[in-house]
Amino acid sequence: MIPRVHKRGKRTIGLLYYLYGPGTHEEHVDPHLVAAWDSLTPDPGRDPQATYTQLQQLLDQPVDALAPSRRPAKHVWHLSVRAAPEDPVLSDEQWGQIARRMVAATGIALDGDDAGCRWAAVRHADDHIHIVATLVREDGRRPRLHNDAGRAQAEARLIEAEYGLKRLNTGDGTAAQRPTSAERHKAARQGRERTAREELRETVRRAVAGAAGEEEFFDRLAAAGLLVRKRTAPSGDLLGYKVALPDDRNKDGEPVFYPGARLAPDLSLPRIRERFTSALDDGQGVTPVEPPSPTGPGGPSAARRRTASAAWQALIVIEQEDDAVAAAYIASAGEVLDALAKTSAAHTRAELREAAVAFERASRSHVRAERGHDRALRQAARDLVQGGPALGRGEDGATTAMAIDMLFFLVTAALHWHAKKGHAQQAAAARQAAEHLRAAYQAAAAQPLGALYQRGRRLGRPLLQRQTAVLRQAVPQLAEQILAEPGWYALAATLADAEAAGHDPAALLAGAAGRRELDTAESVSDVLVWRLRRSSDLPADTSNTVFAGRRTGRSAGRTTGQAHTRAGSGRGR
């Protein structure tokens, strides 16, 4: 159940005309009162003798009784209460009880207070009611409405439990503003899947992702086709901005602009500036997060490798650093998801976009982020944008799977962090984002893991037995589970590649398995494949790679066999 306190108004009659009217799309059906401050309140919806003016005059009577100088500038209070789509249809009596509880909880009319504000609850649809009240009590005083929205939310949680309705998570006031019903109807008329507010929010988030400063941010907004207006002080200093879609117009044909703060709390100009605390690379002399990959330092695949490394390092920070630093890393993880969704191939783009949209809610809380420490993640977002779109095949596709795999664990770490802090909405959003990442990973990983699987199946029996021995030596507690997974053959091929590249496969495997939890992995072997290929800088896609065992099987066999003989004799002693 979602209660929403609307902006206060000046005209009671105007709101009544809307509540009892047909609605913008004839969606208001049978408007009528379900409850009011007085049982004798006239109902223009059901009583043909009652008028809107009569109801307005009764509601406004305590306001009009005051001297004009004492009247509130905006005296009309408006609360809508909406049930979830899956909830049962409630009766008028039930909605009336809910209305009485809401006006009591918010301070409009406390239980047993005969001098409370006058109010009326109108129902014009199965799933919601509107409550209109006037903000002068019968005794001429003003009601105490501090945190009325928060108190309405708290009462809604109690109502959900008592009525058996869908239980929603309690918010903390950091969520982005939902589109209004008028915005949703307008989007439907224009044939848009989403409202203008939602489209603008996503576009602005993507423009912020990895941006090094204000100039680049505004250039990206213009390149995305948005109309941008800046607000400046007399001194010329920039104070704020607002954006509009070129084809979103009001009744006068003018663009409908939204300030950044109305899109989301962290998209105001002052909050965006906090992200620029630590300047990012401008293309000159950047120190990479890891050694350059074989695919070159500037392409999509290299950017995805660096993203995977940055996500891996960020896990430690979220788990071990103080809250302010962890919050900054979680916020920057949202930038990485936006950048990855923007630059990924078609077969993964939709799920990555949904992951980014869902995680947007998890990127904000009342824990104020201490910016600057999150430079590596913001640099990863910048690398993704500058690296450009990935083709989704070959090394691009494989490194996309590698990056998604690491980001899944990063988002899971954010989920756990929010859950520990009691941030229910943020934890739920992170969980939803993780599910979309899981789906995107499956699409991205199918081809490269399939190629590795086929290579693993073609390993000679001695080499496969040797990699099995490495597995049992490095991770004895996971060995049987991994051997039963289809992904074991891809892991065996990766171990062979690591050995051929001069690495100690047992040490690599033990390190990859021991540094991070694997409980949330659907396939432990898949996760270890990407961790090994990232840490040892192996090509992520091997469909055109010469089979390592055929090139180095004999020498690798002698080296590994000697190592296992020494290890075996050591255990014997």
PLY file of the C-alpha trace (Angstrom):
ply
format ascii 1.0
element vertex 573
property float x
property float y
property float z
element edge 572
property int vertex1
property int vertex2
end_header
0.00 0.00 0.00
1.46 3.31 -1.12
0.40 6.57 0.58
1.52 9.76 -1.11
1.28 13.28 0.30
0.78 15.67 -2.62
1.75 19.33 -2.84
-0.46 21.63 -0.82
-2.94 23.74 -2.72
-4.98 26.94 -2.51
-8.35 25.91 -3.98
-10.42 23.22 -2.32
-13.05 23.39 -5.06
-10.47 22.66 -7.77
-9.37 19.44 -6.10
-13.00 18.37 -5.56
-13.77 18.91 -9.26
-10.88 16.61 -10.12
-11.75 13.91 -7.58
-15.41 13.78 -8.58
-14.77 14.40 -12.28
-14.22 11.83 -15.03
-10.41 11.99 -14.90
-8.08 12.72 -17.78
-8.88 9.39 -19.45
-12.39 8.77 -18.15
-10.74 6.52 -15.56
-12.76 7.79 -12.59
-15.68 5.44 -12.03
-18.49 6.10 -9.55
-16.76 8.81 -7.43
-18.20 8.84 -3.91
-17.34 9.44 -0.26
-16.18 6.51 1.85
-15.52 8.53 5.02
-15.39 12.11 6.29
-14.95 14.16 9.45
-18.74 14.17 9.95
-21.26 11.44 9.14
-23.64 14.06 7.69
-21.11 15.32 5.13
-22.80 15.79 1.71
-21.63 13.48 -1.07
-21.92 15.00 -4.56
-21.16 11.61 -6.04
-24.13 9.71 -4.64
-26.55 12.46 -3.50
-28.11 14.33 -6.45
-29.03 17.21 -4.14
-25.45 17.74 -2.93
-23.04 20.02 -4.80
-19.30 20.47 -4.96
-19.71 23.98 -3.60
-21.56 22.75 -0.52
-18.81 20.28 0.29
-16.12 22.90 -0.39
-17.75 25.47 1.86
-18.06 22.99 4.72
-14.42 21.93 4.39
-13.23 25.55 4.22
-15.40 26.84 7.04
-12.67 26.80 9.75
-10.30 28.54 7.31
-12.81 31.22 6.39
-13.53 31.85 10.09
-10.01 33.23 10.54
-9.01 36.74 9.68
-7.49 36.84 6.17
-4.04 37.65 7.61
-4.08 34.46 9.72
-5.15 32.05 7.00
-2.54 29.63 5.59
-1.27 30.59 2.14
-1.88 26.99 1.01
-4.55 25.38 3.13
-5.50 22.30 1.06
-3.87 19.01 2.11
-4.11 16.01 -0.23
-3.17 12.37 0.41
-3.71 9.46 -1.98
-3.54 5.85 -0.76
-3.12 3.12 -3.36
-3.23 -0.66 -2.97
-0.81 -2.96 -4.82
-2.07 -4.48 -8.11
-2.08 -7.98 -6.60
-4.07 -6.93 -3.50
-7.75 -7.92 -3.21
-10.37 -5.26 -3.92
-11.27 -3.62 -0.62
-14.80 -2.59 0.32
-15.94 0.99 0.91
-16.08 0.23 4.62
-12.48 -0.99 4.62
-11.29 2.05 2.67
-13.17 4.24 5.13
-11.35 2.62 8.05
-8.03 3.13 6.25
-8.86 6.81 5.68
-9.61 7.35 9.39
-6.33 5.69 10.34
-4.39 7.85 7.89
-5.79 11.18 9.09
-5.12 10.11 12.68
-1.57 8.96 11.95
-0.59 12.09 10.02
-2.02 14.54 12.56
-4.97 15.82 10.50
-7.58 14.48 12.93
-6.40 12.44 15.90
-8.70 9.79 17.38
-11.01 11.36 19.93
-10.06 14.92 18.96
-13.32 16.72 18.15
-11.42 19.87 17.19
-9.35 18.27 14.41
-9.23 19.37 10.78
-12.11 18.74 8.43
-11.48 16.07 5.82
-13.19 13.83 3.27
-12.09 10.60 1.56
-13.21 10.06 -2.05
-13.05 6.75 -3.91
-13.24 6.77 -7.70
-11.43 3.49 -8.49
-11.14 0.01 -7.00
-7.53 0.33 -5.90
-7.19 3.75 -4.24
-8.74 6.67 -2.38
-7.94 10.38 -2.10
-8.18 12.29 1.16
-8.69 16.07 1.05
-8.38 18.14 4.23
-8.18 21.82 5.13
-5.34 22.87 7.39
-7.13 24.82 10.10
-8.58 22.97 13.06
-12.06 23.62 14.48
-10.41 25.55 17.32
-8.59 27.82 14.86
-5.13 26.31 15.40
-2.91 24.66 12.80
-2.40 20.89 12.81
1.01 19.44 13.60
2.03 17.76 10.36
5.76 17.26 10.88
6.86 14.20 8.83
3.29 13.50 7.71
4.58 11.50 4.73
6.77 9.30 6.95
3.96 8.72 9.42
1.61 7.77 6.57
4.16 5.23 5.36
4.54 3.75 8.84
0.76 3.41 9.20
0.58 1.79 5.75
2.97 -0.94 6.90
0.67 -1.68 9.86
-2.40 -1.72 7.62
-0.72 -4.14 5.20
-0.03 -6.58 8.01
-3.53 -6.36 9.50
-5.40 -6.59 6.17
-3.17 -9.28 4.64
-2.02 -6.98 1.83
1.29 -7.03 -0.01
4.03 -5.99 2.42
6.17 -3.17 1.07
9.51 -2.06 2.44
9.71 1.10 4.48
11.47 3.93 2.71
13.92 6.42 4.17
13.14 9.45 2.04
16.04 8.96 -0.39
14.05 7.40 -3.23
13.55 9.26 -6.49
10.15 10.87 -6.96
7.68 8.57 -8.66
5.92 9.77 -11.82
2.54 11.31 -11.14
-0.65 9.81 -12.59
-0.82 12.78 -14.97
2.71 12.01 -16.21
1.82 8.34 -16.71
-1.34 9.20 -18.67
0.60 11.68 -20.79
3.20 9.02 -21.60
0.43 6.64 -22.63
-1.09 9.29 -24.93
2.31 9.89 -26.51
2.97 6.17 -26.96
5.95 6.17 -24.59
6.85 3.08 -22.57
8.07 5.32 -19.74
7.30 8.80 -18.52
9.46 11.78 -19.46
10.72 11.95 -15.88
11.94 8.34 -16.02
13.60 8.78 -19.42
15.35 11.94 -18.27
16.52 10.31 -15.03
18.18 7.44 -16.91
19.77 9.75 -19.50
21.19 12.07 -16.85
22.53 9.12 -14.83
24.32 7.82 -17.91
25.74 11.27 -18.62
27.16 11.42 -15.09
28.72 7.94 -15.28
32.48 8.42 -15.25
32.31 12.09 -16.24
35.40 14.02 -15.13
33.77 17.43 -14.71
30.82 19.71 -15.39
31.78 20.57 -18.95
31.90 16.91 -19.97
28.65 16.22 -18.13
26.76 18.96 -19.96
28.34 17.96 -23.29
27.02 14.44 -22.77
23.52 15.73 -22.01
23.54 17.74 -25.24
24.90 14.78 -27.20
22.05 12.64 -25.85
19.59 15.09 -27.40
18.28 16.71 -24.23
17.35 20.36 -23.93
19.44 21.88 -21.15
18.95 25.13 -19.26
21.49 26.35 -16.73
20.75 28.59 -13.76
23.48 31.11 -13.01
24.09 33.68 -10.30
24.65 37.38 -11.12
28.35 36.64 -10.70
28.13 34.09 -13.51
28.59 31.09 -11.21
26.55 28.04 -12.17
23.88 27.26 -9.57
21.84 24.50 -11.14
20.39 22.99 -14.29
17.22 21.50 -15.68
16.55 19.22 -18.64
13.70 18.37 -21.00
12.92 15.97 -23.82
12.59 17.87 -27.11
9.19 16.31 -27.88
7.69 16.58 -24.36
5.61 19.77 -24.42
2.96 21.36 -22.24
-0.42 22.65 -23.44
1.25 25.87 -24.62
3.77 23.96 -26.74
6.70 24.71 -24.45
9.23 22.05 -23.32
8.58 20.57 -19.87
11.78 21.01 -17.87
12.76 19.04 -14.78
15.48 20.24 -12.37
18.04 17.57 -11.58
16.91 17.34 -7.94
13.38 16.45 -9.10
14.74 13.53 -11.10
16.61 12.02 -8.13
18.15 13.39 -4.92
21.70 12.68 -6.10
21.24 14.34 -9.51
21.18 17.92 -8.23
24.21 19.92 -9.34
25.77 20.13 -5.84
25.50 16.34 -5.41
26.90 15.70 -8.89
29.84 17.98 -8.11
30.72 15.75 -5.16
31.52 12.99 -7.65
34.14 15.21 -9.26
36.10 15.53 -5.98
38.81 13.28 -7.35
39.48 14.22 -10.97
39.48 11.33 -13.41
41.86 10.69 -16.26
41.56 13.02 -19.21
43.29 10.59 -21.53
46.82 11.57 -20.54
49.01 9.34 -18.42
46.43 7.25 -16.61
47.78 4.45 -14.47
45.72 1.35 -15.34
44.11 -0.69 -12.60
45.85 -3.81 -13.92
48.55 -4.53 -16.54
47.34 -3.91 -20.10
45.56 -6.92 -21.58
46.59 -8.55 -24.86
43.70 -6.83 -26.60
45.13 -3.33 -26.20
44.63 -0.60 -23.61
41.78 1.38 -25.12
39.18 -1.00 -26.55
35.93 -2.34 -25.11
37.45 -5.62 -23.95
40.29 -3.89 -22.09
37.78 -1.56 -20.42
35.77 -4.56 -19.29
38.85 -6.22 -17.84
39.64 -3.09 -15.86
36.03 -2.96 -14.73
36.25 -6.54 -13.47
39.41 -5.71 -11.52
37.92 -2.54 -10.04
34.78 -4.43 -8.99
36.91 -7.15 -7.38
38.86 -4.57 -5.36
35.67 -2.71 -4.40
34.34 -5.85 -2.69
37.04 -5.56 -0.05
36.24 -1.90 0.53
32.50 -2.45 1.03
33.14 -5.28 3.46
35.98 -3.71 5.44
35.97 0.10 5.18
33.85 2.56 7.15
30.30 3.34 6.10
30.97 6.63 4.31
33.59 5.08 2.03
31.46 1.98 1.42
28.52 4.22 0.46
30.72 5.99 -2.10
31.73 2.70 -3.68
28.12 1.53 -3.83
27.11 4.79 -5.50
29.91 4.42 -8.04
28.87 0.83 -8.73
25.67 2.37 -10.08
27.74 4.46 -12.50
29.54 1.34 -13.72
26.24 -0.46 -14.34
24.93 2.55 -16.29
28.09 2.68 -18.41
28.08 -1.07 -19.05
24.41 -1.03 -20.07
25.09 1.88 -22.42
27.98 0.17 -24.21
27.04 -3.52 -24.26
25.78 -5.59 -27.17
22.11 -6.09 -27.95
21.75 -9.56 -26.42
22.81 -8.33 -22.97
21.73 -4.69 -23.11
18.14 -5.08 -21.94
18.98 -7.04 -18.78
21.93 -4.76 -17.99
19.70 -1.74 -18.39
17.14 -3.25 -16.02
19.94 -4.02 -13.56
21.14 -0.40 -13.69
17.60 0.96 -13.26
16.96 -1.33 -10.29
20.30 -0.60 -8.61
19.68 3.15 -8.86
17.56 2.85 -5.70
20.37 0.95 -3.94
22.93 3.64 -4.74
21.43 6.14 -2.24
20.85 6.10 1.50
21.17 8.46 4.44
24.78 7.36 4.84
26.52 10.27 3.12
29.13 9.03 0.66
32.70 10.21 1.19
33.75 10.81 -2.37
37.27 10.54 -3.74
38.04 7.04 -2.45
35.88 5.52 -5.20
38.13 6.77 -8.01
38.89 3.30 -9.40
35.23 2.46 -9.93
34.44 5.86 -11.46
37.48 5.43 -13.71
36.11 2.02 -14.74
32.83 3.68 -15.74
34.78 6.26 -17.74
36.84 3.55 -19.44
33.66 1.76 -20.49
32.20 4.90 -22.03
35.44 5.85 -23.78
36.07 2.28 -24.91
32.82 2.41 -26.84
30.23 -0.25 -27.66
31.23 -3.91 -27.48
30.32 -6.19 -30.35
29.27 -8.99 -28.02
31.48 -11.55 -29.77
34.99 -12.83 -29.26
37.03 -11.10 -26.58
34.44 -8.31 -26.23
31.70 -10.78 -25.36
33.88 -12.87 -23.08
35.18 -9.89 -21.12
31.60 -8.64 -20.82
30.75 -11.94 -19.12
33.83 -11.52 -16.90
32.79 -7.99 -15.88
29.17 -8.99 -15.22
30.34 -11.90 -13.09
32.43 -9.60 -10.89
29.68 -6.97 -10.75
27.20 -9.61 -9.59
29.32 -10.20 -6.49
29.78 -6.44 -6.00
26.02 -5.89 -6.10
25.57 -8.82 -3.71
28.03 -7.19 -1.31
26.00 -3.97 -1.54
22.86 -5.99 -0.77
24.45 -7.41 2.39
25.71 -3.96 3.45
22.26 -2.41 3.09
20.61 -5.32 4.87
22.94 -4.88 7.86
22.05 -1.19 7.99
18.33 -1.89 7.87
17.92 -0.25 4.45
15.05 -2.45 3.30
14.25 -0.72 0.00
17.89 -0.50 -1.02
18.51 -4.16 -0.18
15.47 -5.19 -2.21
16.67 -3.07 -5.15
20.14 -4.63 -5.03
18.58 -8.09 -4.97
16.53 -7.24 -8.04
19.61 -5.86 -9.81
21.51 -9.07 -9.02
18.79 -11.15 -10.69
19.02 -9.05 -13.86
22.82 -9.38 -13.79
22.46 -13.13 -13.48
20.29 -13.19 -16.61
22.69 -10.90 -18.49
25.61 -13.10 -17.48
23.96 -16.21 -18.85
23.48 -14.49 -22.20
27.04 -13.14 -22.30
28.82 -16.26 -21.03
27.15 -18.91 -23.18
29.54 -18.68 -26.15
32.92 -18.22 -24.40
32.19 -20.84 -21.75
30.92 -23.17 -24.46
34.24 -22.84 -26.28
36.18 -23.50 -23.07
33.94 -26.47 -22.29
34.69 -28.05 -25.66
38.41 -27.50 -25.17
38.23 -29.06 -21.74
36.41 -32.09 -23.14
39.25 -32.55 -25.64
41.96 -32.55 -22.99
44.00 -35.72 -23.03
43.35 -38.07 -20.14
46.78 -37.48 -18.47
46.37 -33.70 -18.63
42.78 -33.84 -17.36
43.84 -36.09 -14.49
46.62 -33.65 -13.66
44.16 -30.74 -13.49
41.86 -32.87 -11.34
44.76 -33.38 -8.95
45.41 -29.61 -8.95
41.76 -29.06 -8.08
41.83 -31.55 -5.19
45.06 -30.06 -3.87
43.97 -26.40 -4.10
40.33 -26.56 -2.97
39.68 -29.98 -1.40
36.45 -28.77 0.23
34.98 -27.77 -3.16
36.53 -30.41 -5.41
33.65 -32.89 -5.55
31.07 -30.16 -6.14
33.14 -28.66 -8.97
33.81 -32.03 -10.59
30.04 -32.64 -10.74
29.39 -29.32 -12.52
29.33 -29.06 -16.33
31.64 -26.07 -15.99
34.46 -28.26 -14.69
35.75 -28.81 -18.21
35.96 -25.04 -18.81
37.86 -24.68 -15.53
40.20 -27.55 -16.48
40.99 -25.82 -19.78
41.65 -22.57 -17.90
44.01 -24.31 -15.48
45.88 -25.73 -18.46
46.12 -22.26 -20.03
47.40 -20.77 -16.77
50.01 -23.50 -16.48
51.11 -22.95 -20.08
51.48 -19.22 -19.37
53.94 -19.97 -16.56
51.64 -19.71 -13.55
51.27 -22.13 -10.67
47.66 -23.31 -11.26
47.21 -24.68 -7.74
48.24 -21.40 -6.14
46.06 -19.39 -8.52
43.07 -21.61 -7.86
43.46 -21.54 -4.08
43.73 -17.77 -4.14
40.71 -17.33 -6.42
38.54 -19.60 -4.27
39.70 -18.26 -0.92
39.46 -14.52 -1.40
35.68 -14.28 -1.89
32.54 -16.15 -0.97
31.07 -18.56 -3.49
27.77 -19.35 -1.80
25.75 -17.10 -4.12
27.27 -18.62 -7.28
25.05 -20.86 -9.38
28.18 -22.49 -10.80
31.36 -22.34 -8.72
33.44 -23.51 -11.66
32.17 -20.67 -13.88
33.07 -18.09 -11.24
36.54 -19.55 -10.83
37.08 -19.53 -14.60
36.63 -15.76 -14.75
38.62 -15.09 -11.59
41.54 -17.13 -12.92
41.46 -15.64 -16.41
41.31 -12.12 -14.98
44.04 -12.54 -12.36
46.43 -14.32 -14.74
45.62 -12.02 -17.68
44.57 -14.87 -19.92
42.45 -14.16 -23.02
38.79 -14.34 -22.01
37.74 -15.80 -25.36
39.60 -18.89 -26.55
37.58 -19.89 -29.60
40.55 -19.02 -31.85
43.29 -19.88 -29.36
45.70 -22.74 -30.03
45.07 -25.45 -27.44
47.66 -24.98 -24.71
47.94 -28.68 -23.98
48.94 -29.48 -27.55
51.71 -26.90 -27.52
53.16 -27.51 -24.10
51.69 -30.76 -22.91
55.00 -32.56 -22.40
56.91 -29.79 -20.67
53.87 -28.78 -18.62
53.35 -32.40 -17.71
56.88 -32.77 -16.41
56.73 -29.55 -14.41
53.37 -30.23 -12.88
54.15 -33.89 -12.28
57.34 -33.00 -10.45
55.48 -30.44 -8.34
52.85 -33.00 -7.35
55.54 -35.59 -6.56
57.22 -33.13 -4.21
53.90 -32.18 -2.67
53.00 -35.85 -2.26
56.27 -36.72 -0.58
55.86 -33.76 1.74
52.43 -34.96 2.83
53.85 -38.48 3.33
56.35 -37.21 5.78
0 1
1 2
2 3
3 4
4 5
5 6
6 7
7 8
8 9
9 10
10 11
11 12
12 13
13 14
14 15
15 16
16 17
17 18
18 19
19 20
20 21
21 22
22 23
23 24
24 25
25 26
26 27
27 28
28 29
29 30
30 31
31 32
32 33
33 34
34 35
35 36
36 37
37 38
38 39
39 40
40 41
41 42
42 43
43 44
44 45
45 46
46 47
47 48
48 49
49 50
50 51
51 52
52 53
53 54
54 55
55 56
56 57
57 58
58 59
59 60
60 61
61 62
62 63
63 64
64 65
65 66
66 67
67 68
68 69
69 70
70 71
71 72
72 73
73 74
74 75
75 76
76 77
77 78
78 79
79 80
80 81
81 82
82 83
83 84
84 85
85 86
86 87
87 88
88 89
89 90
90 91
91 92
92 93
93 94
94 95
95 96
96 97
97 98
98 99
99 100
100 101
101 102
102 103
103 104
104 105
105 106
106 107
107 108
108 109
109 110
110 111
111 112
112 113
113 114
114 115
115 116
116 117
117 118
118 119
119 120
120 121
121 122
122 123
123 124
124 125
125 126
126 127
127 128
128 129
129 130
130 131
131 132
132 133
133 134
134 135
135 136
136 137
137 138
138 139
139 140
140 141
141 142
142 143
143 144
144 145
145 146
146 147
147 148
148 149
149 150
150 151
151 152
152 153
153 154
154 155
155 156
156 157
157 158
158 159
159 160
160 161
161 162
162 163
163 164
164 165
165 166
166 167
167 168
168 169
169 170
170 171
171 172
172 173
173 174
174 175
175 176
176 177
177 178
178 179
179 180
180 181
181 182
182 183
183 184
184 185
185 186
186 187
187 188
188 189
189 190
190 191
191 192
192 193
193 194
194 195
195 196
196 197
197 198
198 199
199 200
200 201
201 202
202 203
203 204
204 205
205 206
206 207
207 208
208 209
209 210
210 211
211 212
212 213
213 214
214 215
215 216
216 217
217 218
218 219
219 220
220 221
221 222
222 223
223 224
224 225
225 226
226 227
227 228
228 229
229 230
230 231
231 232
232 233
233 234
234 235
235 236
236 237
237 238
238 239
239 240
240 241
241 242
242 243
243 244
244 245
245 246
246 247
247 248
248 249
249 250
250 251
251 252
252 253
253 254
254 255
255 256
256 257
257 258
258 259
259 260
260 261
261 262
262 263
263 264
264 265
265 266
266 267
267 268
268 269
269 270
270 271
271 272
272 273
273 274
274 275
275 276
276 277
277 278
278 279
279 280
280 281
281 282
282 283
283 284
284 285
285 286
286 287
287 288
288 289
289 290
290 291
291 292
292 293
293 294
294 295
295 296
296 297
297 298
298 299
299 300
300 301
301 302
302 303
303 304
304 305
305 306
306 307
307 308
308 309
309 310
310 311
311 312
312 313
313 314
314 315
315 316
316 317
317 318
318 319
319 320
320 321
321 322
322 323
323 324
324 325
325 326
326 327
327 328
328 329
329 330
330 331
331 332
332 333
333 334
334 335
335 336
336 337
337 338
338 339
339 340
340 341
341 342
342 343
343 344
344 345
345 346
346 347
347 348
348 349
349 350
350 351
351 352
352 353
353 354
354 355
355 356
356 357
357 358
358 359
359 360
360 361
361 362
362 363
363 364
364 365
365 366
366 367
367 368
368 369
369 370
370 371
371 372
372 373
373 374
374 375
375 376
376 377
377 378
378 379
379 380
380 381
381 382
382 383
383 384
384 385
385 386
386 387
387 388
388 389
389 390
390 391
391 392
392 393
393 394
394 395
395 396
396 397
397 398
398 399
399 400
400 401
401 402
402 403
403 404
404 405
405 406
406 407
407 408
408 409
409 410
410 411
411 412
412 413
413 414
414 415
415 416
416 417
417 418
418 419
419 420
420 421
421 422
422 423
423 424
424 425
425 426
426 427
427 428
428 429
429 430
430 431
431 432
432 433
433 434
434 435
435 436
436 437
437 438
438 439
439 440
440 441
441 442
442 443
443 444
444 445
445 446
446 447
447 448
448 449
449 450
450 451
451 452
452 453
453 454
454 455
455 456
456 457
457 458
458 459
459 460
460 461
461 462
462 463
463 464
464 465
465 466
466 467
467 468
468 469
469 470
470 471
471 472
472 473
473 474
474 475
475 476
476 477
477 478
478 479
479 480
480 481
481 482
482 483
483 484
484 485
485 486
486 487
487 488
488 489
489 490
490 491
491 492
492 493
493 494
494 495
495 496
496 497
497 498
498 499
499 500
500 501
501 502
502 503
503 504
504 505
505 506
506 507
507 508
508 509
509 510
510 511
511 512
512 513
513 514
514 515
515 516
516 517
517 518
518 519
519 520
520 521
521 522
522 523
523 524
524 525
525 526
526 527
527 528
528 529
529 530
530 531
531 532
532 533
533 534
534 535
535 536
536 537
537 538
538 539
539 540
540 541
541 542
542 543
543 544
544 545
545 546
546 547
547 548
548 549
549 550
550 551
551 552
552 553
553 554
554 555
555 556
556 557
557 558
558 559
559 560
560 561
561 562
562 563
563 564
564 565
565 566
566 567
567 568
568 569
569 570
570 571
571 572
